[in-house]
Amino acid sequence: MTSKNPFDLSGRRALVTGGTQGVGAAIAQAVAAAGADVLLVGLRRDDSADQTLQACRTHGVQAELVTADLSGEPSTWLDTLIRDADAVMPDIDLLVNNVGTFMDVPFLEMDFATYQMTMNLNVAAGYFLTQAFARRWVSGNVSGRVLFTGSINGFLAEPDHTAYDASKGAVAALVRSLCVSLAPHGIRVNSMAPGLVRTPLTDVVNHSSAMESWMELHTPNGNVPGPEVCGGAAVFLLSDAAQHVHGQTMLVDGGMSAWQQPDVPDRW
C-alpha cells in the first residue's frame, strides 16, 4: 500500500484573491491541478476570469468566481465577500492572499491616497481575510493553510517603488508574526515572493527590449518567465509536503536575490 502523495490537495478548497490573471491565475491553476477546488476572487468577470475558470475545471475540480473590490477599507467589503464565498464554495481551508497592486510614483510625488490603496490591497486585505478564516478554523478545529504572495521587493529596494517595497516588506513580516500566532492552532502561514515575472502589472518589460535585457542580466538564470513558475512553489507551501514549514518566504526569482552584482557582459 502506497502512502498519499504529499503534494496532493484533493479534498481541499482554496480561495485565491486576485485569482483571475497573472500570478493569482497561475496559482489557481496549479492548485486545481493538484486536486483542490478553487474559488477565484476578482474585480470583475471578464475573459481572463473565464479562461482561468475553464483551465481549472479541466482538472476535474470545482472552480467558481466571486467579484469584489478589495481596494477600500476591509470593513467595506469583508462581510460581503465571506457571505458570497460561503454561498458558492463553503468550507474553504486554503487561503491564498494574492491580490495586489503596483501604483508607485517617485517618492517626492507620492500622495496619501495612492499609498493607502497600495497598503489596502497588498497588506490589509490579506491581514483581515486571514483573521476572518482563522477565527473559523480555530473554532472548528480546522488545519487551515495560508499563503501570501510577497515579492523580491520585500527584501531588495527598487528605485521609486517606496510604497510597493514597504507593502511587500510588511507582508514578509506579517507572515512571520501570523506564524507565531496561528501555528499553535495547527494553521500554517507562509509566503511566496516572486522576482520579475511577466504579468499585466509588469507589461512594460514586454515592450522594452532594453529593460528585458537589463532584467535578464540581473537574474543568474537569465530568464524573465511567465507567472506559471509560481505555481509549483504555491502547491508545495500549501501541501502536506511543507508540513513543517511555518512563517517562511520562498523566493522564486531565478537567483536574483542571491547575486550582489552581476558580471558585465563582454559586449558592454
Summary of the structure (lengths in Angstrom):
residues: 268
radius of gyration: 18.3
end to end distance: 59.4
largest distance: 63.8
contacts: 886
relative contact order: 0.15
helix: 49%
strand: 13%
